[in-house]
Amino acid sequence: MSIEVRHLVKSFGNFTALRDVSLTVPAGQLLALLGPSGSGKTTLLRVIAGLETPDSGTVLFDGDDATRRSARDRRVGFVFQHYALFRHMTVFENVAFGLRVRPRRERPSEAEIRRRVHELLELVQLEYLGDRYPSQLSGGQRQRVALARALAVEPRVLLLDEPFGALDARVRQELRRWLRRLHEQIQVTSIFVTHDQEEALELADRVVVMNEGRIEQDGTPETVVEHPATPFVMTFIGTVNVFHGRVQNGKAHLGPLAIDYPEHPSDEARQAVGYARPHELELSRFDVGEGLWATVRHVRPAGALVRIELEDPDGGPIHVELGRDRYEQLRIANGERVYVRPSNLRLFAAG
Amino acid sequence: MTVAARPLPATRSREQRRLTEPPIVRWTLIAVAIGFLTLFLAIPLVAVFVEAFANGFGAYVSAIVEPDALAALRLTLLTAAIAVPANLLFGLCAGWAIARFQFRGKQLLISLIDLPFAVSPVISGLIFVLIAGRQGLIGPWLSEHGIRIVFDVPGVVLASVFVSLPFIAREVIPIMEAGGADEEEAARLLGAGGLQTFFRVTLPNIKWGVFYGVILCTARVIGEFGAVSVVSGRIRGLTNTLPLHVEILYNEYRFQAAFAVASILTCLALVTLIVKTVAERHLR
C-alpha cells in the first residue's frame, strides 16, 4: 500500500516537530527517515501510525484520507524503539494479541491462531521461544518478537522506530541484513526511523534526511551520499572537512584556497562554506600553488586506507583518507608539514 | 508514602564487610531499633490481646457478639465496602488522566489528591458538618428533602472516602508513569479497543500497585477515627464504627470489652500487614 503525507504540521507546546512535511512512499518501498534527535522523524512516523494527530495536513493510505482514522483502524504494523512487548504475556501471547482482540466475528479459531503464531515465530526464527516471557529474552530476540507481533495483523504498512537503536553493534549488523531479506520476502511498504546513517544507507531503497521538522533531502542512498543537497546533509552524513570563507566575482576564497565559483558572479562578497570528504583531499609534501598547509598529528592505517588527522594553522582538525599506495609514496610522519588540496569541494554560499 | 527498599545483593565479600561500621556501632544501632519497636509496637500489641482475654475467653466472645459491637462491625465493613471501590474507581481514573494526558491544572489535581494527607482528619470531618450539618451550607436544603448526611451513615461513608482518597491514586500514578504508554499504544495499533487495552494490558501491569493501594485504603477506612467521630454523632447501634465503639466502651470503664473489640481491629491490621508485604514483593 502506498503512503502519502501532505503538508503535515505538528507542534508540542513551543516545540515544532513537523513544519510542512510532504512525502510519498510507493507500495513496497523500504524507506529510511534519517535525522538527529529532535528532527521530527519519530513524530512523522507516529503521525502516519495514528498515534499523534497532526495540527494540519493529511495522511493518505492508497489515496484514501486516513488522517482522522484511529490508530486501531489503520492496520499499521509498528515496532517501538524499546519494543513495548507486553511484559506479562509469553512470546506466543504477545504475537497472538492482535488476533485475539479482534471482534468475535472476525476472530480466527484457536487452532488457526496457533498455526499463524507458529508461522510468524518461524519467520523470525524464534519458534522455540514461544513460552518465554519478554524479560527472559535478549535484545535481538525481543526485537524480532516485536516484529512478529506487528506482522500478525497482516499490516498494510510497517513502521519501525529506531529498530536497532538498543542493540549492540554485532547483533545490529545481523538483524539489518535479516530485515532486508524479510522485506524482500514480504514486500510490505516499510518506513524506519534512524539516526544512524550507516543503517539508513545500507538498508533502505530511499533515504529521507530530516532536520528541525523539515525534509532536507529525499533520494537514493547514492544521491544522498554523493550529492548532498544542503550543508546539513553534507555534515550529517559521513565525516566532512569544513572550510569557511567568502565568494566574490565568480571566485571562492577559503583561506589560501581559491576556487572558481561561477554561480556567484557579482562583486558583492558573501559568506561561503566549502565541504570536502576525507577521501577528496590530496596531500603533497611541496606547495603546488594553493598553499593550505597543515601538520600531521595522527596516522591510522585502516585496511586498504590510511586515515590521517591533520591540524591546520589555526588548530582545527582536517581528516584525510589516502590509499595505501599514495601514503607509502608520501612517507609522512607525525609532526611533519604537508600541503592540502581538495580534489572535489562542495560550496554553499550564504543565501 | 512508604516505598519498599530493593534488597541488597547478598554477596558479602571480606572487603565489603571491612567497609561497614565497627561491631559496636552496628550492635548499638540494631539494639536501639529493636528496643524502640518493642517499646512502642510489640508491647502495646501484646497488651491489646492480654487485656482482651483478661476475663477469660467467654467474656471476650460476649463482648464481640454484643449487638452494639456487631452493629459497629457491620457499619465499618459497609463503609469499607463503599469507600474502597469508590476510591479504586477514582484512583484509576485520576492515575490514568495524570499519567497519560497533558492538561491544564494537572499539577493542581496532583496537589489536591494529597490534600486529605495534609488536613487533620478532625478538620476533614468538620468540613462535612459545616457543609451538610443542620446549620451548614446545604443543610437546610437537605433536611427539606429528607436527606440526612451528618450524624448518619452517609456522613460516615463520605468522611471515610475523603480521608482515604489519596491511597490508590498515589500508588497507581507512579507505576503508570514509569511504565509509559508504549504498551497501550502497541495494543491500540494491534486493534484493541479501549476496554480491551485496559483489561489486557494496563491492568495486568499495575495490578500489584492497585492491590497495594486497596490494602492501604482499606486499612485507613477501617481504622479511621477523627473524621468519622465528628460526623457520626456516635449513635450506638446506628452510626458507630469499630474505632468509635472502642472509645465509648473505654470511656464507660469497660476495659476488657474495649480491648476485645480493639483486638478485632488489631487482627485486621495484622492481616493487612501480611497482605501488604506479599503485594510489595510482587510490586518491586
HADDOCK unambig.tbl for C-alpha pairs under 7 A between the chains (distance, minus, plus):
assign (segid A and resid 71 and name CA) (segid B and resid 188 and name CA) 6.38 0.50 0.50
assign (segid A and resid 71 and name CA) (segid B and resid 189 and name CA) 5.35 0.50 0.50
assign (segid A and resid 72 and name CA) (segid B and resid 188 and name CA) 5.10 0.50 0.50
assign (segid A and resid 72 and name CA) (segid B and resid 189 and name CA) 4.93 0.50 0.50
assign (segid A and resid 72 and name CA) (segid B and resid 190 and name CA) 6.58 0.50 0.50
assign (segid A and resid 72 and name CA) (segid B and resid 191 and name CA) 4.54 0.50 0.50
assign (segid A and resid 72 and name CA) (segid B and resid 192 and name CA) 6.68 0.50 0.50
assign (segid A and resid 73 and name CA) (segid B and resid 191 and name CA) 6.69 0.50 0.50
assign (segid A and resid 76 and name CA) (segid B and resid 189 and name CA) 6.57 0.50 0.50
assign (segid A and resid 84 and name CA) (segid B and resid 182 and name CA) 5.39 0.50 0.50
assign (segid A and resid 84 and name CA) (segid B and resid 183 and name CA) 4.94 0.50 0.50
assign (segid A and resid 84 and name CA) (segid B and resid 186 and name CA) 6.76 0.50 0.50
assign (segid A and resid 85 and name CA) (segid B and resid 183 and name CA) 6.51 0.50 0.50
assign (segid A and resid 86 and name CA) (segid B and resid 183 and name CA) 6.22 0.50 0.50
assign (segid A and resid 86 and name CA) (segid B and resid 201 and name CA) 6.87 0.50 0.50
assign (segid A and resid 88 and name CA) (segid B and resid 204 and name CA) 6.87 0.50 0.50
assign (segid A and resid 98 and name CA) (segid B and resid 190 and name CA) 4.74 0.50 0.50
assign (segid A and resid 98 and name CA) (segid B and resid 191 and name CA) 6.19 0.50 0.50
assign (segid A and resid 101 and name CA) (segid B and resid 191 and name CA) 6.64 0.50 0.50
assign (segid A and resid 101 and name CA) (segid B and resid 192 and name CA) 5.42 0.50 0.50
assign (segid A and resid 102 and name CA) (segid B and resid 191 and name CA) 6.81 0.50 0.50
assign (segid A and resid 153 and name CA) (segid B and resid 190 and name CA) 6.70 0.50 0.50
